[in-house]
Amino acid sequence: MDTLTPQSDRPALPSLFVPHGAPTFALRPGAAGAALARVGTALPRPRAIVIVSPHWDTRQPTVGAAPRPQTLHDYWGFPRELYAIDYPATGCAEASAQVLDALQRAGFAATLDQERGLDHGAWLPLRLMFPQADVPVLPLSIQSQGGPAHHLRLGRALAGLERSGLLVLASGNLTHNLADYQAARQAGGAVPAYVRPFADWIWQRIEAADVPALLDYRRQAPGALRAHPQEDHLLPLFVALGAASGGGTPERVHAGVDDHVLAMDAYLFH
């Protein structure tokens, strides 16, 4: 592949926050899947993709550098066909080194992992957006103990990499409460009352560029502790937000709820 150096004539790449839903999202992509497919088709072709998934959680930021990252089936009790899915992506050693350098220059004690594969939080949106698996992929871990401010800094360390063709793609869900999923299923599938107000509050704060409120979402957002008993599935949003810190216009490219409790909203930060 071409050298990953800035080029003035290269189309600008956004950063994105996209949902990955439950593993069954791969079998029933619905409206959210169609929206991700449209976004993938419309994007300028990246040289490589930095994928941030809540399902890779490490003490220090870690960049995947496997030449052919394995498709990980990191779930159990789901339909058999989910375990047969393969996303045959390649890695890119040069891009992994570039991301590692950017993180270390920003003061992070970041490292490389030569074997890390792609968990379902990574390959599931990738498969919808880049179905040919023809763009190199490198995963980047979260640090769930770090909180929103840490992940905003992580994203800001990546700001500017889009000029060298790297797409920052953050994967998670705007609401994620598995206990409420079980309760909603037993109660006939009603969406809990906090799901849309929480998701809409997040979007309103993004539109207003109110980063302090977003960082303080656990105190300010309606239903925040129900929406995220643990923060891991929201933290990638702050990476995407930080990677867009050079400015630009946010766009909500999908808003909806799947599996009773999962807000599947997707954002593109131009």
Short mmCIF file of the C-alpha atoms (twelve columns), coordinates in Angstrom:
data_MODEL
# 
_entry.id   MODEL 
# 
loop_
_atom_site.group_PDB 
_atom_site.id 
_atom_site.type_symbol 
_atom_site.label_atom_id 
_atom_site.label_alt_id 
_atom_site.label_comp_id 
_atom_site.label_asym_id 
_atom_site.label_seq_id 
_atom_site.Cartn_x 
_atom_site.Cartn_y 
_atom_site.Cartn_z 
_atom_site.pdbx_PDB_model_num 
ATOM 1   C CA . MET A 1   0.000   0.000   0.000  1 
ATOM 2   C CA . ASP A 2   1.032   3.643   -0.389 1 
ATOM 3   C CA . THR A 3   3.053   5.396   2.254  1 
ATOM 4   C CA . LEU A 4   0.809   6.899   4.929  1 
ATOM 5   C CA . THR A 5   1.918   10.502  4.625  1 
ATOM 6   C CA . PRO A 6   -0.204  13.653  4.477  1 
ATOM 7   C CA . GLN A 7   -1.380  14.676  1.021  1 
ATOM 8   C CA . SER A 8   -3.139  17.964  0.328  1 
ATOM 9   C CA . ASP A 9   -5.252  16.437  -2.456 1 
ATOM 10  C CA . ARG A 10  -6.586  13.554  -0.335 1 
ATOM 11  C CA . PRO A 11  -10.322 13.783  0.477  1 
ATOM 12  C CA . ALA A 12  -11.001 14.668  4.108  1 
ATOM 13  C CA . LEU A 13  -12.019 11.772  6.319  1 
ATOM 14  C CA . PRO A 14  -14.408 12.190  9.246  1 
ATOM 15  C CA . SER A 15  -14.299 10.316  12.520 1 
ATOM 16  C CA . LEU A 16  -17.307 8.174   13.365 1 
ATOM 17  C CA . PHE A 17  -19.174 6.673   16.273 1 
ATOM 18  C CA . VAL A 18  -21.304 3.712   15.202 1 
ATOM 19  C CA . PRO A 19  -23.377 1.074   17.006 1 
ATOM 20  C CA . HIS A 20  -22.508 -2.606  17.003 1 
ATOM 21  C CA . GLY A 21  -25.628 -3.784  18.827 1 
ATOM 22  C CA . ALA A 22  -25.953 -7.399  19.924 1 
ATOM 23  C CA . PRO A 23  -24.080 -10.104 17.969 1 
ATOM 24  C CA . THR A 24  -27.378 -10.886 16.182 1 
ATOM 25  C CA . PHE A 25  -27.040 -7.474  14.504 1 
ATOM 26  C CA . ALA A 26  -24.936 -9.413  11.984 1 
ATOM 27  C CA . LEU A 27  -27.987 -11.505 11.048 1 
ATOM 28  C CA . ARG A 28  -30.654 -8.797  11.374 1 
ATOM 29  C CA . PRO A 29  -28.986 -5.484  10.501 1 
ATOM 30  C CA . GLY A 30  -32.278 -3.650  9.929  1 
ATOM 31  C CA . ALA A 31  -32.394 0.122   9.562  1 
ATOM 32  C CA . ALA A 32  -29.210 0.717   11.559 1 
ATOM 33  C CA . GLY A 33  -27.284 -1.709  9.370  1 
ATOM 34  C CA . ALA A 34  -28.613 -0.055  6.218  1 
ATOM 35  C CA . ALA A 35  -27.477 3.332   7.549  1 
ATOM 36  C CA . LEU A 36  -23.969 2.033   8.239  1 
ATOM 37  C CA . ALA A 37  -23.795 0.491   4.773  1 
ATOM 38  C CA . ARG A 38  -24.752 3.835   3.216  1 
ATOM 39  C CA . VAL A 39  -22.107 5.655   5.218  1 
ATOM 40  C CA . GLY A 40  -19.461 3.118   4.223  1 
ATOM 41  C CA . THR A 41  -20.334 3.535   0.550  1 
ATOM 42  C CA . ALA A 42  -20.261 7.339   0.751  1 
ATOM 43  C CA . LEU A 43  -16.946 7.685   2.605  1 
ATOM 44  C CA . PRO A 44  -13.728 8.500   0.776  1 
ATOM 45  C CA . ARG A 45  -11.678 5.317   0.717  1 
ATOM 46  C CA . PRO A 46  -9.333  5.254   3.733  1 
ATOM 47  C CA . ARG A 47  -5.811  3.890   3.636  1 
ATOM 48  C CA . ALA A 48  -6.474  2.071   6.927  1 
ATOM 49  C CA . ILE A 49  -9.072  1.999   9.698  1 
ATOM 50  C CA . VAL A 50  -8.404  2.502   13.401 1 
ATOM 51  C CA . ILE A 51  -11.282 0.605   15.064 1 
ATOM 52  C CA . VAL A 52  -12.036 1.288   18.735 1 
ATOM 53  C CA . SER A 53  -14.247 -1.359  20.372 1 
ATOM 54  C CA . PRO A 54  -15.443 -1.545  23.993 1 
ATOM 55  C CA . HIS A 55  -14.667 -5.257  23.926 1 
ATOM 56  C CA . TRP A 56  -10.907 -4.722  24.024 1 
ATOM 57  C CA . ASP A 57  -10.113 -3.225  27.404 1 
ATOM 58  C CA . THR A 58  -6.508  -2.882  28.579 1 
ATOM 59  C CA . ARG A 59  -4.654  -1.013  31.288 1 
ATOM 60  C CA . GLN A 60  -2.695  1.091   28.771 1 
ATOM 61  C CA . PRO A 61  -3.642  2.046   25.205 1 
ATOM 62  C CA . THR A 62  -2.701  -0.827  22.926 1 
ATOM 63  C CA . VAL A 63  -2.572  -0.847  19.146 1 
ATOM 64  C CA . GLY A 64  -3.173  -4.042  17.211 1 
ATOM 65  C CA . ALA A 65  -0.486  -4.914  14.684 1 
ATOM 66  C CA . ALA A 66  -1.435  -8.409  13.513 1 
ATOM 67  C CA . PRO A 67  -0.808  -8.848  9.770  1 
ATOM 68  C CA . ARG A 68  -4.087  -10.775 9.463  1 
ATOM 69  C CA . PRO A 69  -6.226  -10.127 12.563 1 
ATOM 70  C CA . GLN A 70  -8.368  -13.122 13.458 1 
ATOM 71  C CA . THR A 71  -12.167 -12.811 13.573 1 
ATOM 72  C CA . LEU A 72  -13.016 -13.326 17.258 1 
ATOM 73  C CA . HIS A 73  -16.359 -14.869 18.227 1 
ATOM 74  C CA . ASP A 74  -16.317 -13.430 21.720 1 
ATOM 75  C CA . TYR A 75  -19.857 -14.381 22.728 1 
ATOM 76  C CA . TRP A 76  -21.761 -17.514 23.613 1 
ATOM 77  C CA . GLY A 77  -25.267 -18.902 23.379 1 
ATOM 78  C CA . PHE A 78  -26.055 -17.346 20.007 1 
ATOM 79  C CA . PRO A 79  -27.170 -18.947 16.708 1 
ATOM 80  C CA . ARG A 80  -24.626 -21.269 15.125 1 
ATOM 81  C CA . GLU A 81  -24.237 -19.178 11.983 1 
ATOM 82  C CA . LEU A 82  -22.714 -16.347 14.037 1 
ATOM 83  C CA . TYR A 83  -19.725 -18.562 14.803 1 
ATOM 84  C CA . ALA A 84  -19.060 -19.194 11.121 1 
ATOM 85  C CA . ILE A 85  -18.668 -15.519 10.191 1 
ATOM 86  C CA . ASP A 86  -15.201 -14.518 9.065  1 
ATOM 87  C CA . TYR A 87  -14.047 -10.984 8.334  1 
ATOM 88  C CA . PRO A 88  -10.750 -11.523 6.480  1 
ATOM 89  C CA . ALA A 89  -9.165  -8.145  7.087  1 
ATOM 90  C CA . THR A 90  -5.475  -7.444  6.800  1 
ATOM 91  C CA . GLY A 91  -3.422  -5.296  9.113  1 
ATOM 92  C CA . CYS A 92  -0.961  -2.548  8.268  1 
ATOM 93  C CA . ALA A 93  2.300   -2.433  10.211 1 
ATOM 94  C CA . GLU A 94  3.057   1.093   8.998  1 
ATOM 95  C CA . ALA A 95  -0.313  2.440   10.141 1 
ATOM 96  C CA . SER A 96  -0.020  0.667   13.511 1 
ATOM 97  C CA . ALA A 97  3.396   2.256   14.047 1 
ATOM 98  C CA . GLN A 98  2.013   5.667   13.095 1 
ATOM 99  C CA . VAL A 99  -0.844  5.399   15.593 1 
ATOM 100 C CA . LEU A 100 1.531   4.169   18.296 1 
ATOM 101 C CA . ASP A 101 3.835   7.135   17.638 1 
ATOM 102 C CA . ALA A 102 0.929   9.600   17.823 1 
ATOM 103 C CA . LEU A 103 -0.197  8.171   21.168 1 
ATOM 104 C CA . GLN A 104 3.295   8.151   22.648 1 
ATOM 105 C CA . ARG A 105 3.910   11.722  21.503 1 
ATOM 106 C CA . ALA A 106 0.728   12.682  23.380 1 
ATOM 107 C CA . GLY A 107 2.138   11.180  26.583 1 
ATOM 108 C CA . PHE A 108 0.403   7.784   26.609 1 
ATOM 109 C CA . ALA A 109 2.375   4.679   27.595 1 
ATOM 110 C CA . ALA A 110 1.027   2.917   24.529 1 
ATOM 111 C CA . THR A 111 2.210   -0.460  23.229 1 
ATOM 112 C CA . LEU A 112 1.717   -2.772  20.253 1 
ATOM 113 C CA . ASP A 113 -0.003  -6.160  20.270 1 
ATOM 114 C CA . GLN A 114 1.119   -8.344  17.374 1 
ATOM 115 C CA . GLU A 115 -1.649  -10.926 17.809 1 
ATOM 116 C CA . ARG A 116 -4.891  -9.138  18.719 1 
ATOM 117 C CA . GLY A 117 -7.831  -10.054 16.484 1 
ATOM 118 C CA . LEU A 118 -11.124 -8.275  15.792 1 
ATOM 119 C CA . ASP A 119 -13.862 -8.800  18.393 1 
ATOM 120 C CA . HIS A 120 -17.529 -8.497  17.458 1 
ATOM 121 C CA . GLY A 121 -17.556 -4.829  18.435 1 
ATOM 122 C CA . ALA A 122 -15.010 -4.325  15.644 1 
ATOM 123 C CA . TRP A 123 -15.820 -6.750  12.832 1 
ATOM 124 C CA . LEU A 124 -19.577 -6.320  13.029 1 
ATOM 125 C CA . PRO A 125 -19.720 -2.644  11.931 1 
ATOM 126 C CA . LEU A 126 -16.721 -3.170  9.653  1 
ATOM 127 C CA . ARG A 127 -18.532 -5.982  7.865  1 
ATOM 128 C CA . LEU A 128 -21.516 -3.703  7.228  1 
ATOM 129 C CA . MET A 129 -19.504 -0.676  6.151  1 
ATOM 130 C CA . PHE A 130 -16.619 -2.356  4.307  1 
ATOM 131 C CA . PRO A 131 -18.040 -5.735  3.285  1 
ATOM 132 C CA . GLN A 132 -15.143 -6.588  0.965  1 
ATOM 133 C CA . ALA A 133 -12.641 -6.415  3.864  1 
ATOM 134 C CA . ASP A 134 -10.334 -4.621  1.443  1 
ATOM 135 C CA . VAL A 135 -9.176  -1.817  3.774  1 
ATOM 136 C CA . PRO A 136 -6.470  -2.639  6.357  1 
ATOM 137 C CA . VAL A 137 -7.687  -2.574  9.964  1 
ATOM 138 C CA . LEU A 138 -5.923  -1.996  13.264 1 
ATOM 139 C CA . PRO A 139 -7.762  -2.215  16.603 1 
ATOM 140 C CA . LEU A 140 -7.160  0.250   19.425 1 
ATOM 141 C CA . SER A 141 -8.110  -0.675  22.981 1 
ATOM 142 C CA . ILE A 142 -10.096 1.319   25.527 1 
ATOM 143 C CA . GLN A 143 -9.212  1.759   29.207 1 
ATOM 144 C CA . SER A 144 -12.514 1.487   31.046 1 
ATOM 145 C CA . GLN A 145 -10.961 2.732   34.283 1 
ATOM 146 C CA . GLY A 146 -9.957  5.974   32.544 1 
ATOM 147 C CA . GLY A 147 -13.374 7.548   32.030 1 
ATOM 148 C CA . PRO A 148 -14.557 10.025  29.381 1 
ATOM 149 C CA . ALA A 149 -11.787 12.627  29.760 1 
ATOM 150 C CA . HIS A 150 -9.087  10.011  29.203 1 
ATOM 151 C CA . HIS A 151 -10.777 8.824   26.009 1 
ATOM 152 C CA . LEU A 152 -11.271 12.365  24.742 1 
ATOM 153 C CA . ARG A 153 -7.499  12.837  25.140 1 
ATOM 154 C CA . LEU A 154 -6.946  9.524   23.367 1 
ATOM 155 C CA . GLY A 155 -9.007  10.762  20.437 1 
ATOM 156 C CA . ARG A 156 -7.248  14.112  20.373 1 
ATOM 157 C CA . ALA A 157 -3.946  12.266  20.057 1 
ATOM 158 C CA . LEU A 158 -5.314  10.771  16.841 1 
ATOM 159 C CA . ALA A 159 -6.565  14.092  15.434 1 
ATOM 160 C CA . GLY A 160 -4.741  14.845  12.204 1 
ATOM 161 C CA . LEU A 161 -4.211  11.206  11.212 1 
ATOM 162 C CA . GLU A 162 -7.111  11.578  8.770  1 
ATOM 163 C CA . ARG A 163 -4.771  13.673  6.629  1 
ATOM 164 C CA . SER A 164 -2.658  10.573  6.101  1 
ATOM 165 C CA . GLY A 165 -5.679  8.452   5.229  1 
ATOM 166 C CA . LEU A 166 -6.515  6.870   8.595  1 
ATOM 167 C CA . LEU A 167 -10.182 6.607   9.496  1 
ATOM 168 C CA . VAL A 168 -11.026 6.621   13.219 1 
ATOM 169 C CA . LEU A 169 -14.079 4.383   13.643 1 
ATOM 170 C CA . ALA A 170 -15.381 4.115   17.206 1 
ATOM 171 C CA . SER A 171 -17.898 1.359   17.983 1 
ATOM 172 C CA . GLY A 172 -20.253 1.051   20.956 1 
ATOM 173 C CA . ASN A 173 -23.854 1.827   21.871 1 
ATOM 174 C CA . LEU A 174 -25.467 4.960   23.243 1 
ATOM 175 C CA . THR A 175 -27.345 2.855   25.790 1 
ATOM 176 C CA . HIS A 176 -26.239 -0.540  27.099 1 
ATOM 177 C CA . ASN A 177 -27.922 -2.228  30.067 1 
ATOM 178 C CA . LEU A 178 -28.092 -6.012  29.799 1 
ATOM 179 C CA . ALA A 179 -30.186 -6.390  32.960 1 
ATOM 180 C CA . ASP A 180 -32.795 -4.065  31.447 1 
ATOM 181 C CA . TYR A 181 -32.661 -6.102  28.239 1 
ATOM 182 C CA . GLN A 182 -33.655 -9.238  30.130 1 
ATOM 183 C CA . ALA A 183 -36.397 -7.375  32.007 1 
ATOM 184 C CA . ALA A 184 -37.771 -5.790  28.832 1 
ATOM 185 C CA . ARG A 185 -37.846 -9.146  27.054 1 
ATOM 186 C CA . GLN A 186 -39.768 -10.738 29.903 1 
ATOM 187 C CA . ALA A 187 -42.174 -7.790  29.998 1 
ATOM 188 C CA . GLY A 188 -43.042 -8.034  26.309 1 
ATOM 189 C CA . GLY A 189 -40.379 -5.861  24.765 1 
ATOM 190 C CA . ALA A 190 -41.296 -2.332  25.859 1 
ATOM 191 C CA . VAL A 191 -38.445 0.166   25.483 1 
ATOM 192 C CA . PRO A 192 -37.457 1.562   28.897 1 
ATOM 193 C CA . ALA A 193 -38.393 5.215   29.326 1 
ATOM 194 C CA . TYR A 194 -34.798 6.466   29.673 1 
ATOM 195 C CA . VAL A 195 -33.449 5.122   26.357 1 
ATOM 196 C CA . ARG A 196 -34.495 7.835   23.887 1 
ATOM 197 C CA . PRO A 197 -34.219 10.803  26.289 1 
ATOM 198 C CA . PHE A 198 -30.643 9.791   27.119 1 
ATOM 199 C CA . ALA A 199 -29.704 9.309   23.463 1 
ATOM 200 C CA . ASP A 200 -31.313 12.594  22.462 1 
ATOM 201 C CA . TRP A 201 -29.555 14.455  25.275 1 
ATOM 202 C CA . ILE A 202 -26.199 13.154  24.029 1 
ATOM 203 C CA . TRP A 203 -26.969 14.345  20.495 1 
ATOM 204 C CA . GLN A 204 -28.141 17.772  21.692 1 
ATOM 205 C CA . ARG A 205 -24.908 18.253  23.638 1 
ATOM 206 C CA . ILE A 206 -22.852 17.135  20.622 1 
ATOM 207 C CA . GLU A 207 -24.726 19.584  18.367 1 
ATOM 208 C CA . ALA A 208 -24.069 22.365  20.888 1 
ATOM 209 C CA . ALA A 209 -20.362 21.412  21.120 1 
ATOM 210 C CA . ASP A 210 -20.903 21.217  24.889 1 
ATOM 211 C CA . VAL A 211 -17.932 19.030  25.717 1 
ATOM 212 C CA . PRO A 212 -17.963 19.817  29.474 1 
ATOM 213 C CA . ALA A 213 -21.549 18.536  29.767 1 
ATOM 214 C CA . LEU A 214 -20.693 15.403  27.781 1 
ATOM 215 C CA . LEU A 215 -17.753 14.683  30.059 1 
ATOM 216 C CA . ASP A 216 -20.113 15.102  33.034 1 
ATOM 217 C CA . TYR A 217 -22.912 13.036  31.450 1 
ATOM 218 C CA . ARG A 218 -23.236 10.693  34.449 1 
ATOM 219 C CA . ARG A 219 -24.523 13.609  36.540 1 
ATOM 220 C CA . GLN A 220 -26.274 15.678  33.889 1 
ATOM 221 C CA . ALA A 221 -27.858 13.311  31.356 1 
ATOM 222 C CA . PRO A 222 -31.339 11.890  32.060 1 
ATOM 223 C CA . GLY A 223 -31.175 8.233   33.050 1 
ATOM 224 C CA . ALA A 224 -27.402 8.077   32.680 1 
ATOM 225 C CA . LEU A 225 -26.748 5.404   35.295 1 
ATOM 226 C CA . ARG A 226 -29.485 3.200   33.839 1 
ATOM 227 C CA . ALA A 227 -28.230 3.815   30.318 1 
ATOM 228 C CA . HIS A 228 -24.691 2.789   31.294 1 
ATOM 229 C CA . PRO A 229 -24.240 0.842   34.534 1 
ATOM 230 C CA . GLN A 230 -20.669 0.497   33.243 1 
ATOM 231 C CA . GLU A 231 -19.172 3.053   30.887 1 
ATOM 232 C CA . ASP A 232 -17.362 0.819   28.420 1 
ATOM 233 C CA . HIS A 233 -19.889 1.005   25.560 1 
ATOM 234 C CA . LEU A 234 -20.005 4.814   25.605 1 
ATOM 235 C CA . LEU A 235 -16.290 5.532   25.987 1 
ATOM 236 C CA . PRO A 236 -15.498 5.039   22.265 1 
ATOM 237 C CA . LEU A 237 -17.778 8.009   21.534 1 
ATOM 238 C CA . PHE A 238 -15.274 10.265  23.294 1 
ATOM 239 C CA . VAL A 239 -12.449 8.904   21.129 1 
ATOM 240 C CA . ALA A 240 -14.401 9.831   17.982 1 
ATOM 241 C CA . LEU A 241 -15.226 13.228  19.479 1 
ATOM 242 C CA . GLY A 242 -11.586 13.877  20.343 1 
ATOM 243 C CA . ALA A 243 -10.366 12.790  16.916 1 
ATOM 244 C CA . ALA A 244 -12.629 15.503  15.462 1 
ATOM 245 C CA . SER A 245 -11.281 18.192  17.779 1 
ATOM 246 C CA . GLY A 246 -10.029 20.231  14.831 1 
ATOM 247 C CA . GLY A 247 -13.592 21.380  14.284 1 
ATOM 248 C CA . GLY A 248 -16.285 20.481  11.781 1 
ATOM 249 C CA . THR A 249 -19.955 19.691  11.788 1 
ATOM 250 C CA . PRO A 250 -21.446 16.637  13.518 1 
ATOM 251 C CA . GLU A 251 -24.158 14.653  11.770 1 
ATOM 252 C CA . ARG A 252 -26.501 12.063  13.267 1 
ATOM 253 C CA . VAL A 253 -26.797 9.524   10.466 1 
ATOM 254 C CA . HIS A 254 -29.130 7.142   12.314 1 
ATOM 255 C CA . ALA A 255 -31.309 7.158   15.434 1 
ATOM 256 C CA . GLY A 256 -33.202 4.094   16.588 1 
ATOM 257 C CA . VAL A 257 -33.533 1.367   19.205 1 
ATOM 258 C CA . ASP A 258 -32.825 -2.343  18.696 1 
ATOM 259 C CA . ASP A 259 -33.285 -5.248  21.104 1 
ATOM 260 C CA . HIS A 260 -35.496 -3.156  23.412 1 
ATOM 261 C CA . VAL A 261 -32.678 -1.245  25.137 1 
ATOM 262 C CA . LEU A 262 -29.875 -0.563  22.656 1 
ATOM 263 C CA . ALA A 263 -29.892 2.967   21.235 1 
ATOM 264 C CA . MET A 264 -28.311 2.457   17.807 1 
ATOM 265 C CA . ASP A 265 -27.553 6.098   17.031 1 
ATOM 266 C CA . ALA A 266 -24.601 6.757   14.721 1 
ATOM 267 C CA . TYR A 267 -22.616 9.981   14.403 1 
ATOM 268 C CA . LEU A 268 -20.317 11.279  11.728 1 
ATOM 269 C CA . PHE A 269 -17.940 14.087  12.687 1 
ATOM 270 C CA . HIS A 270 -17.066 15.895  9.466  1 
# 
